[in-house]
Amino acid sequence: MVQEAFADRAYTPQGALVSRREPGSVLHDPAEIAARMLRLVQEGVLPAIDGSPVRIEADSICVHGDSPGAVAMARELRSALERAGVAIAPFAKAPG
């Protein structure tokens, strides 16, 4: 099992995803998304929708492909992680 964090979604202070019906539930700014996920990787927390820190356990980071700007988000996120020295690797080796 791999626990996943959602880069382009807001979290409640309890660690649940904010309903898409709520304003601010979907994030769009690549720089903000990258900063949030870098903090998650380095500290194990990210800011909840109310600004309070929330602990999220994650082995993987997801950017929803149907989000407008998803490619830019993923590029900025990867770049920020690499600049910080975070190793990006698959979970399993491909056969062969």
Secondary structure, DSSP 8 states (H G I E B T S, - for coil): ---EEETTB-B-TTS-B--TTSTT-B---HHHHHHHHHHHHHHSEEE-TTS-EEE---SEEE--TTSTTHHHHHHHHHHHHHHTT-----SS----
